[in-house]
Amino acid sequence: MQVQQLLRLNRVASLQVIASNQSPDASRSGVADPNSKLIPVISFQLAQKYGPVFSLYIGGTFAVFTHGFSAAKEVLVTKGIEFAGRADNPIVDDILKKKGIILAPYGPAWKEQRRFSLMLLRNFGLGKKSMQEKILQEATCLIEAFAENSDSPLDPRPFLETAVTNIMSSILFGKRFENDDNVLRTVMDVSHQNLKMMTGPWAMVPLIGGQENGHDSQNAKNCAEQKGSSFEEEQLLILLMDLLTAGSETTSVSLQWAMLYLVAFPDIQEKCQKEIDAFLGSSSNLKYEDREKLPYTNAVIHEIQRCTTVVPLGVAHTPIQNAQLGGYQIPKVKLGIFTGLWFSGPRVCLGENLARMELFLFLTSILRNFQLSWPDKSQAPNFTPNLGVTLFPSSFKISVKGRQESD
């Protein structure tokens, strides 16, 4: 299976480029969306007035929101199967045909694909020492890339994206990419466009012929299940794109936020470096299990995650049968239920532990080797997030200087 085949999924990105009259590179730069925090803020305000379960319309789409741990736990865990469905999204459904695992409907095909994905990840090292070694090797390449480009302020995003994507790419395709690889850059551009489209106004617009495509998709799904298997080429392509995107986007964005916060608060950066130095001594590398012995650094990572909330609404759930939530009757319709959480229940992220390991090992490797600083003293770092499936920072540049040089 060639990586280039994934580019067959780029129609949604092409639609976004046409709609916004932008080049593919423009989707991650420019002015931050002023509405990027609007829905989370409104959600909090409405919860104070109406309680932990309330509803509102997003455009013409009816949605239910939960606020607080108890209501989220009811959706994700206590009644996890009842609310394991996925909401309709016209453009996304037209492109993905309700396949893959992230947005696919709950049912026999989804269960089969999830079991297969988990087996794939485990067979190639998830949860094993070999995966940690792979991350540390990629961290070494990241450090070398930073060092080679440290003569002037650099944008860390493409380097971080390459490093994180290479972990999942090595599992899915058995290869890694260099920072200047055109295939990787194209795949990442398409991925960014897809994610941006999912939360944009175009995602709410029914497509001409969409109903027919939906029937075709359902017929194909039924045929696959009648044969006793959900495996076919298009399903495999979308599954690979799901795993590649989910396995890189949130971790890469989290690392970008971490670097932005650390240059904005150099005293915090210095405390992390001192703790790492005191523990590590002359040892060559940190290990993931060392996080328990680095309480300050580990706490900083968690606090950055709390402040940035990379996936503020999570992925919408829907009931697969008539259900109750917080005392309210929730009918079996394709409405979206947003909990703001995505790491528990039947739909829990397959790569959660991998993401935590990557975040810790990549960030501590950077802190051990470099002094990070903000190059433009006339302008403070911009913490206004851009809205997509993730909340990501605007493009920024930082100065990286080897700590041995600084000493």
GUROKOL-52633 format. One record per residue (C-alpha): residue number from 1; x, y, z. Coordinates in steps of 0.2 Angstrom, whole numbers, plus 5000, padded with zeros to 4 digits. Example, Ala and Ser with C-alpha at 12.3 -4.5 7.8 and 13.67 -1.06 7.14 Angstrom:
BEGIN
  nr    X    Y    Z
   1 5062 4978 5039
   2 5068 4995 5036
END
This chain:
BEGIN
  nr    X    Y    Z
   1 5000 5000 5000
   2 5008 5016 4994
   3 5006 5032 5005
   4 5001 5042 4989
   5 4985 5032 4988
   6 4979 5042 5003
   7 4978 5057 4992
   8 4962 5050 4984
   9 4954 5057 5000
  10 4958 5075 4995
  11 4942 5080 4988
  12 4936 5088 5004
  13 4952 5098 5004
  14 4949 5104 4986
  15 4932 5110 4991
  16 4939 5120 5005
  17 4952 5128 4994
  18 4939 5133 4982
  19 4927 5139 4995
  20 4940 5150 5004
  21 4950 5155 4989
  22 4966 5150 4998
  23 4981 5140 4994
  24 4982 5123 5003
  25 4996 5131 5014
  26 4985 5145 5020
  27 4974 5134 5030
  28 4985 5134 5045
  29 4991 5152 5045
  30 4984 5170 5045
  31 4972 5178 5057
  32 4965 5168 5071
  33 4946 5164 5071
  34 4938 5176 5083
  35 4925 5163 5086
  36 4937 5150 5091
  37 4932 5150 5109
  38 4914 5155 5106
  39 4906 5138 5108
  40 4915 5132 5124
  41 4912 5149 5132
  42 4893 5148 5127
  43 4893 5130 5133
  44 4899 5135 5150
  45 4888 5150 5152
  46 4872 5140 5147
  47 4877 5126 5159
  48 4877 5139 5173
  49 4859 5144 5169
  50 4851 5128 5162
  51 4861 5114 5171
  52 4873 5100 5165
  53 4862 5095 5150
  54 4855 5107 5138
  55 4852 5109 5119
  56 4855 5122 5106
  57 4856 5124 5087
  58 4872 5125 5078
  59 4867 5133 5062
  60 4852 5122 5058
  61 4858 5107 5067
  62 4851 5102 5084
  63 4864 5098 5097
  64 4865 5092 5115
  65 4879 5098 5127
  66 4884 5091 5143
  67 4894 5101 5156
  68 4904 5093 5170
  69 4911 5076 5174
  70 4895 5067 5180
  71 4885 5070 5164
  72 4900 5066 5153
  73 4903 5050 5162
  74 4885 5045 5159
  75 4887 5048 5140
  76 4904 5040 5138
  77 4904 5026 5151
  78 4888 5022 5161
  79 4878 5022 5145
  80 4893 5021 5133
  81 4885 5009 5121
  82 4868 5018 5121
  83 4877 5034 5115
  84 4891 5026 5104
  85 4883 5032 5088
  86 4890 5046 5077
  87 4881 5062 5071
  88 4878 5065 5052
  89 4889 5077 5043
  90 4884 5079 5025
  91 4901 5083 5017
  92 4911 5071 5029
  93 4899 5057 5026
  94 4900 5060 5007
  95 4919 5058 5007
  96 4921 5045 5020
  97 4905 5035 5016
  98 4904 5032 5035
  99 4919 5021 5035
 100 4935 5021 5045
 101 4933 5020 5064
 102 4933 5038 5070
 103 4916 5044 5062
 104 4909 5027 5057
 105 4893 5022 5065
 106 4893 5010 5079
 107 4889 4992 5073
 108 4897 4975 5068
 109 4908 4984 5054
 110 4915 4997 5067
 111 4918 4983 5080
 112 4928 4973 5067
 113 4938 4988 5061
 114 4942 4993 5079
 115 4948 4976 5084
 116 4959 4975 5068
 117 4966 4992 5072
 118 4970 4988 5090
 119 4978 4972 5084
 120 4988 4981 5071
 121 4995 4994 5084
 122 4999 4981 5097
 123 5008 4970 5084
 124 5019 4984 5079
 125 5024 4989 5096
 126 5010 4999 5105
 127 5013 4997 5124
 128 5030 4989 5121
 129 5048 4994 5124
 130 5051 4995 5105
 131 5038 5009 5103
 132 5048 5019 5116
 133 5064 5016 5107
 134 5056 5021 5091
 135 5050 5038 5098
 136 5067 5041 5106
 137 5075 5038 5089
 138 5063 5050 5081
 139 5066 5063 5095
 140 5085 5062 5090
 141 5081 5066 5072
 142 5070 5081 5078
 143 5084 5088 5089
 144 5096 5086 5074
 145 5083 5096 5063
 146 5082 5110 5076
 147 5101 5111 5078
 148 5103 5112 5059
 149 5090 5126 5057
 150 5095 5136 5073
 151 5104 5150 5065
 152 5088 5160 5064
 153 5071 5159 5072
 154 5061 5144 5065
 155 5043 5138 5064
 156 5043 5122 5075
 157 5027 5116 5067
 158 5033 5107 5051
 159 5047 5099 5061
 160 5035 5093 5075
 161 5023 5087 5063
 162 5036 5076 5054
 163 5042 5069 5070
 164 5025 5064 5077
 165 5018 5058 5060
 166 5034 5047 5057
 167 5029 5037 5072
 168 5012 5032 5065
 169 5019 5031 5047
 170 5032 5018 5053
 171 5018 5007 5060
 172 5006 5009 5045
 173 5018 5010 5030
 174 5035 5004 5037
 175 5044 5020 5033
 176 5048 5037 5039
 177 5049 5054 5030
 178 5062 5068 5030
 179 5056 5086 5034
 180 5057 5091 5016
 181 5048 5076 5009
 182 5034 5083 4997
 183 5023 5067 4999
 184 5022 5070 5018
 185 5019 5089 5016
 186 5005 5085 5003
 187 4997 5072 5015
 188 4998 5084 5030
 189 4990 5099 5020
 190 4976 5088 5014
 191 4974 5082 5032
 192 4973 5100 5039
 193 4960 5104 5026
 194 4949 5090 5030
 195 4949 5094 5049
 196 4946 5112 5045
 197 4931 5108 5034
 198 4923 5097 5047
 199 4920 5112 5058
 200 4916 5125 5045
 201 4900 5130 5037
 202 4902 5119 5022
 203 4900 5104 5033
 204 4882 5109 5037
 205 4877 5110 5018
 206 4869 5095 5010
 207 4878 5089 4994
 208 4869 5087 4978
 209 4868 5069 4975
 210 4872 5066 4993
 211 4857 5055 4997
 212 4861 5044 4982
 213 4879 5042 4988
 214 4873 5038 5006
 215 4862 5024 4999
 216 4877 5018 4989
 217 4888 5018 5004
 218 4875 5009 5014
 219 4873 4996 5001
 220 4892 4993 5000
 221 4892 4992 5019
 222 4878 4979 5019
 223 4886 4969 5005
 224 4902 4968 5015
 225 4893 4963 5031
 226 4883 4950 5021
 227 4900 4942 5016
 228 4905 4941 5034
 229 4918 4955 5033
 230 4919 4974 5032
 231 4936 4974 5024
 232 4938 4981 5006
 233 4950 4994 4998
 234 4941 5010 5002
 235 4938 5005 5020
 236 4956 5002 5021
 237 4961 5018 5014
 238 4950 5028 5025
 239 4955 5018 5040
 240 4973 5022 5037
 241 4969 5040 5035
 242 4960 5040 5052
 243 4974 5032 5061
 244 4987 5043 5053
 245 4977 5059 5057
 246 4972 5054 5074
 247 4989 5048 5078
 248 4998 5064 5073
 249 4986 5080 5074
 250 4982 5081 5092
 251 5000 5077 5098
 252 5008 5089 5086
 253 4997 5103 5091
 254 4999 5099 5109
 255 5018 5101 5107
 256 5016 5117 5097
 257 5006 5124 5112
 258 5019 5118 5124
 259 5033 5127 5115
 260 5023 5143 5114
 261 5020 5143 5133
 262 5037 5138 5137
 263 5045 5153 5128
 264 5031 5164 5135
 265 5036 5158 5153
 266 5055 5156 5153
 267 5055 5153 5172
 268 5044 5138 5170
 269 5055 5132 5156
 270 5071 5134 5167
 271 5063 5124 5182
 272 5058 5110 5170
 273 5076 5109 5163
 274 5084 5110 5181
 275 5073 5095 5186
 276 5077 5085 5171
 277 5096 5089 5173
 278 5096 5084 5192
 279 5087 5067 5188
 280 5095 5062 5172
 281 5113 5067 5176
 282 5125 5059 5163
 283 5112 5047 5157
 284 5108 5047 5138
 285 5089 5047 5137
 286 5074 5048 5148
 287 5061 5034 5148
 288 5043 5036 5149
 289 5042 5028 5166
 290 5053 5042 5172
 291 5039 5054 5172
 292 5034 5049 5189
 293 5051 5055 5195
 294 5049 5072 5187
 295 5033 5078 5195
 296 5036 5096 5191
 297 5039 5093 5172
 298 5024 5081 5171
 299 5013 5094 5180
 300 5018 5107 5167
 301 5014 5096 5153
 302 4996 5092 5161
 303 4994 5111 5164
 304 4997 5116 5146
 305 4985 5102 5141
 306 4972 5109 5153
 307 4975 5127 5147
 308 4974 5124 5128
 309 4961 5110 5127
 310 4966 5105 5110
 311 4950 5096 5107
 312 4937 5107 5116
 313 4921 5098 5112
 314 4927 5080 5108
 315 4919 5071 5094
 316 4900 5071 5094
 317 4890 5056 5100
 318 4873 5050 5096
 319 4861 5038 5104
 320 4859 5021 5095
 321 4842 5019 5103
 322 4830 5030 5113
 323 4839 5034 5129
 324 4839 5045 5145
 325 4852 5058 5149
 326 4852 5068 5165
 327 4833 5064 5167
 328 4829 5070 5149
 329 4823 5059 5135
 330 4835 5058 5121
 331 4827 5051 5105
 332 4835 5040 5093
 333 4839 5053 5080
 334 4856 5059 5072
 335 4859 5074 5084
 336 4876 5078 5091
 337 4880 5076 5109
 338 4895 5085 5114
 339 4904 5080 5131
 340 4920 5089 5129
 341 4929 5073 5133
 342 4935 5059 5121
 343 4946 5047 5132
 344 4934 5035 5139
 345 4921 5022 5135
 346 4918 5011 5120
 347 4924 5025 5108
 348 4940 5029 5118
 349 4955 5034 5108
 350 4965 5019 5103
 351 4982 5029 5104
 352 4979 5038 5120
 353 4994 5030 5129
 354 5005 5032 5113
 355 5001 5051 5113
 356 5005 5053 5131
 357 5022 5044 5128
 358 5026 5055 5113
 359 5021 5071 5122
 360 5032 5067 5136
 361 5047 5060 5127
 362 5048 5073 5113
 363 5046 5088 5125
 364 5058 5082 5138
 365 5071 5079 5124
 366 5069 5097 5117
 367 5070 5104 5134
 368 5086 5094 5138
 369 5095 5100 5122
 370 5088 5118 5119
 371 5085 5134 5127
 372 5069 5141 5119
 373 5066 5160 5118
 374 5054 5172 5110
 375 5064 5181 5096
 376 5052 5197 5094
 377 5054 5207 5110
 378 5042 5220 5103
 379 5027 5208 5102
 380 5021 5195 5115
 381 5016 5177 5110
 382 4999 5176 5103
 383 4988 5163 5113
 384 4972 5165 5103
 385 4968 5148 5096
 386 4962 5144 5078
 387 4946 5134 5077
 388 4946 5117 5068
 389 4943 5100 5075
 390 4958 5105 5086
 391 4962 5122 5093
 392 4979 5126 5086
 393 4990 5141 5088
 394 4994 5153 5074
 395 5010 5151 5065
 396 5025 5157 5076
 397 5044 5157 5076
 398 5055 5154 5091
 399 5074 5154 5094
 400 5082 5138 5098
 401 5100 5138 5105
 402 5109 5123 5111
 403 5110 5123 5130
 404 5129 5119 5129
 405 5131 5134 5119
 406 5121 5144 5132
 407 5131 5138 5146
END
